Amino acid sequence: MNSNLLKAVIKKHGETQADLAEALGLSLSNLNDKINGKSASFRQSEIIAIKERYKLTAKEVDEIFFAE
């Protein structure tokens, strides 16, 4: 997970992590835990929602969610 890249994408679209958390139906603390690797990874449905929300390419999705 490349948390810095996800944070940059959120900011680039003029949103906050709170905006994304609300869109995904998560609490802000739950989203922050997922972004920072302190809890379970993002579910497939959440990744798809983020991809669609920010119009991410498959490459961007890989770079954000599947980076080592």
Secondary structure as UniProt FT lines:
FT   HELIX           3..12
FT   TURN            13..14
FT   HELIX           17..24
FT   HELIX           28..35
FT   TURN            36..37
FT   HELIX           44..53
FT   TURN            54..55
FT   HELIX           58..65
//
